[in-house]
């Protein structure tokens, strides 16, 4: 059974649930597991990467590739 078929089957079974305790438990498990997977993907930056980021930021600043926070905020407010 492929992943899509398994998900559909799970959803169908989930929709038939009448027990709030089971639904709450599944919600809690899903949120915890998603957080764990995100934590596993986060890796600290090496000093080499860190220094490269700083060098790039300095280069961007020197060449005028910056935007003021107030200008950025104004742009974001226009999105709404």
Secondary structure as GFF3:
##gff-version 3
##sequence-region A 1 80
A	DSSP	alpha_helix	3	16	.	.	.	ID=ss1
A	DSSP	alpha_helix	20	41	.	.	.	ID=ss2
A	DSSP	alpha_helix	47	62	.	.	.	ID=ss3
A	DSSP	alpha_helix	69	78	.	.	.	ID=ss4
###
